[in-house]
Amino acid sequence: IKGTATVREAGSHVTVNDMPLMSLKLELDIPGVGTQQVSRREVMPVFTANRMAPGLVLPAHFNPRDPADFILVW
């Protein structure tokens, strides 16, 4: 299922292989399911991490059998 994830909070204090481990608080908007608030940690390249700011809306793909299983498209 294609939906969106809006960044509510983002920060990093740790790196893994010189890439930031981002702590994200997201608001997921899942068609046919509704909205959910989740926290997630993701390792991402520095240029992507620099974009993560409150209000950023990212595309997301959700598992139709388990909407808690999703992939962010940076």
N, CA, C and O of each residue as an XYZ file, in Angstrom:
296
protein
N       0.856     -1.168      0.000
C       0.000      0.000      0.000
C       0.900      1.227      0.000
O       1.824      1.321      0.808
N       0.636      2.168     -0.902
C       1.403      3.407     -0.933
C       0.740      4.435     -0.028
O      -0.472      4.641     -0.089
N       1.541      5.072      0.806
C       1.043      6.109      1.702
C       2.140      7.125      1.948
O       3.047      7.283      1.131
N       2.055      7.812      3.076
C       3.071      8.810      3.412
C       3.472      8.706      4.875
O       2.757      8.146      5.706
N       4.638      9.266      5.156
C       5.143      9.365      6.524
C       5.630     10.802      6.714
O       6.505     11.266      5.984
N       5.065     11.496      7.689
C       5.475     12.866      7.987
C       6.410     12.846      9.184
O       6.081     12.288     10.231
N       7.573     13.454      9.026
C       8.558     13.519     10.108
C       8.054     14.506     11.162
O       7.756     15.658     10.844
N       7.959     14.060     12.401
C       7.564     14.916     13.523
C       8.782     15.325     14.347
O       8.855     16.446     14.850
N       9.736     14.403     14.477
C      11.001     14.685     15.174
C      12.087     13.855     14.509
O      11.833     12.747     14.034
N      13.314     14.405     14.477
C      14.450     13.679     13.902
C      15.727     14.118     14.599
O      15.917     15.300     14.889
N      16.587     13.167     14.860
C      17.870     13.492     15.485
C      18.795     12.296     15.454
O      18.365     11.159     15.260
N      20.086     12.573     15.651
C      21.072     11.504     15.665
C      22.225     11.889     16.573
O      22.694     13.027     16.554
N      22.674     10.930     17.366
C      23.837     11.139     18.222
C      24.839     10.000     18.039
O      25.853      9.934     18.733
N      24.539      9.099     17.089
C      25.356      7.908     16.882
C      25.586      7.730     15.384
O      24.719      8.055     14.573
N      26.756      7.215     15.024
C      26.995      6.858     13.628
C      27.327      5.378     13.526
O      27.852      4.774     14.462
N      27.011      4.808     12.372
C      27.334      3.422     12.048
C      28.034      3.463     10.693
O      27.439      3.877      9.698
N      29.285      3.039     10.652
C      30.073      3.112      9.416
C      30.041      4.514      8.817
O      29.856      4.673      7.611
N      30.220      5.521      9.653
C      30.241      6.932      9.253
C      28.906      7.451      8.732
O      28.856      8.522      8.126
N      27.821      6.707      8.959
C      26.488      7.176      8.570
C      25.651      7.358      9.834
O      25.735      6.536     10.747
N      24.841      8.427      9.905
C      24.048      8.668     11.107
C      22.964      7.601     11.324
O      22.305      7.155     10.385
N      22.809      7.217     12.571
C      21.678      6.385     12.986
C      20.621      7.370     13.464
O      20.727      7.926     14.557
N      19.603      7.583     12.640
C      18.586      8.591     12.915
C      17.467      8.007     13.789
O      16.984      6.900     13.552
N      17.076      8.774     14.793
C      15.895      8.457     15.594
C      14.779      9.337     15.060
O      14.860     10.565     15.106
N      13.732      8.692     14.550
C      12.636      9.416     13.913
C      11.326      9.170     14.642
O      11.047      8.052     15.074
N      10.536     10.202     14.775
C       9.146     10.065     15.189
C       8.328     10.462     13.967
O       8.472     11.561     13.430
N       7.472      9.547     13.544
C       6.744      9.710     12.289
C       5.242      9.622     12.498
O       4.764      8.932     13.399
N       4.511     10.328     11.655
C       3.061     10.161     11.578
C       2.785      9.491     10.237
O       3.015     10.078      9.180
N       2.297      8.275     10.289
C       2.015      7.504      9.086
C       0.585      7.752      8.634
O      -0.336      7.769      9.451
N       0.400      7.942      7.343
C      -0.937      8.073      6.760
C      -1.096      6.920      5.778
O      -0.527      6.923      4.686
N      -1.890      5.930      6.197
C      -2.036      4.695      5.441
C      -3.449      4.628      4.864
O      -4.413      4.518      5.623
N      -3.595      4.693      3.523
C      -4.915      4.632      2.919
C      -5.686      3.382      3.347
O      -5.158      2.270      3.300
N      -6.915      3.573      3.757
C      -7.767      2.474      4.182
C      -7.546      2.032      5.612
O      -8.307      1.214      6.130
N      -6.515      2.558      6.264
C      -6.202      2.181      7.641
C      -6.320      3.387      8.574
O      -6.899      3.282      9.654
N      -5.772      4.527      8.158
C      -5.811      5.737      8.974
C      -4.411      6.235      9.277
O      -3.467      5.950      8.540
N      -4.281      6.982     10.366
C      -2.980      7.517     10.748
C      -2.485      6.829     12.017
O      -3.270      6.380     12.853
N      -1.166      6.761     12.133
C      -0.527      6.159     13.304
C       0.726      6.951     13.623
O       1.380      7.473     12.720
N       1.066      7.044     14.896
C       2.323      7.638     15.345
C       3.289      6.495     15.656
O       2.939      5.563     16.381
N       4.502      6.567     15.109
C       5.501      5.528     15.368
C       6.868      6.160     15.584
O       7.124      7.286     15.158
N       7.735      5.419     16.248
C       9.144      5.780     16.383
C       9.937      4.748     15.618
O       9.582      3.570     15.577
N      11.026      5.210     15.009
C      11.827      4.302     14.198
C      13.267      4.790     14.175
O      13.525      5.993     14.228
N      14.196      3.859     14.097
C      15.617      4.200     13.949
C      16.086      3.653     12.614
O      15.827      2.498     12.277
N      16.779      4.494     11.856
C      17.283      4.093     10.542
C      18.673      4.653     10.318
O      18.944      5.812     10.631
N      19.556      3.823      9.773
C      20.856      4.290      9.324
C      20.660      4.822      7.911
O      20.058      4.161      7.065
N      21.181      6.036      7.662
C      21.020      6.626      6.336
C      22.231      7.482      5.989
O      22.966      7.920      6.875
N      22.433      7.719      4.698
C      23.551      8.565      4.290
C      23.409      9.977      4.865
O      22.301     10.433      5.148
N      24.534     10.657      5.033
C      24.548     12.000      5.608
C      23.664     12.952      4.813
O      22.919     13.733      5.404
N      23.732     12.903      3.464
C      22.927     13.839      2.668
C      21.432     13.618      2.871
O      20.655     14.567      2.763
N      21.018     12.402      3.159
C      19.611     12.120      3.443
C      19.264     12.557      4.856
O      18.212     13.155      5.081
N      20.133     12.266      5.802
C      19.895     12.637      7.201
C      19.747     14.151      7.346
O      18.952     14.621      8.159
N      20.507     14.912      6.565
C      20.424     16.372      6.630
C      19.059     16.906      6.206
O      18.687     18.012      6.597
N      18.311     16.146      5.419
C      16.966     16.539      4.971
C      15.891     16.262      6.025
O      14.818     16.865      5.986
N      16.170     15.356      6.962
C      15.160     14.935      7.927
C      14.867     16.060      8.917
O      15.663     16.332      9.816
N      13.734     16.699      8.744
C      13.325     17.806      9.613
C      11.820     17.720      9.809
O      11.110     17.212      8.942
N      11.327     18.211     10.938
C       9.880     18.189     11.175
C       9.116     18.826     10.012
O       9.463     19.896      9.514
N       8.062     18.118      9.607
C       7.214     18.591      8.516
C       7.518     17.945      7.180
O       6.698     18.013      6.265
N       8.691     17.312      7.046
C       9.033     16.649      5.786
C       8.085     15.472      5.566
O       7.899     14.647      6.460
N       7.489     15.393      4.382
C       6.583     14.293      4.039
C       7.310     13.375      3.063
O       7.756     13.801      1.998
N       7.418     12.110      3.449
C       8.099     11.110      2.639
C       7.114     10.074      2.120
O       6.169      9.720      2.826
N       7.315      9.578      0.899
C       6.527      8.442      0.446
C       6.884      7.214      1.294
O       8.017      7.075      1.756
N       5.922      6.349      1.487
C       6.148      5.114      2.243
C       5.337      3.990      1.608
O       4.266      4.218      1.045
N       5.861      2.789      1.708
C       5.167      1.596      1.199
C       4.914      0.667      2.385
O       5.837      0.309      3.117
N       3.649      0.283      2.564
C       3.217     -0.514      3.709
C       2.839     -1.920      3.279
O       2.295     -2.126      2.194
N       3.135     -2.887      4.144
C       2.718     -4.267      3.933
C       1.207     -4.319      4.171
O       0.759     -3.981      5.267
N       0.408     -4.732      3.181
C      -1.050     -4.752      3.370
C      -1.514     -5.681      4.492
O      -2.588     -5.469      5.054
N      -0.726     -6.707      4.829
C      -1.102     -7.625      5.906
C      -0.681     -7.104      7.274
O      -1.231     -7.508      8.299
N       0.313     -6.192      7.281
C       0.819     -5.643      8.541
C       1.318     -4.220      8.300
O       2.496     -4.032      7.996
N       0.450     -3.211      8.429
C       0.846     -1.826      8.154
C       1.993     -1.320      9.030
O       2.604     -0.302      8.706
N       2.296     -2.009     10.131
C       3.444     -1.616     10.954
C       4.760     -1.962     10.255
O       5.822     -1.486     10.656
N       4.690     -2.777      9.226
C       5.853     -3.159      8.413
C       5.872     -2.240      7.196
O       5.048     -2.379      6.292
N       6.824     -1.295      7.178
C       6.851     -0.336      6.076
C       8.265      0.076      5.710
O       9.209     -0.096      6.482
N       8.383      0.627      4.508
C       9.644      1.120      3.985
C       9.483      2.596      3.672
O       8.529      2.992      3.002
N      10.415      3.411      4.155
C      10.428      4.832      3.822
C      11.188      5.032      2.518
O      12.207      4.381      2.286
N      10.700      5.927      1.666
C      11.395      6.275      0.441
C      12.016      7.642      0.675
O      11.306      8.645      0.741
N      13.364      7.690      0.804
C      14.025      8.936      1.098
C      14.202      9.709     -0.159
O      14.749     10.811     -0.134
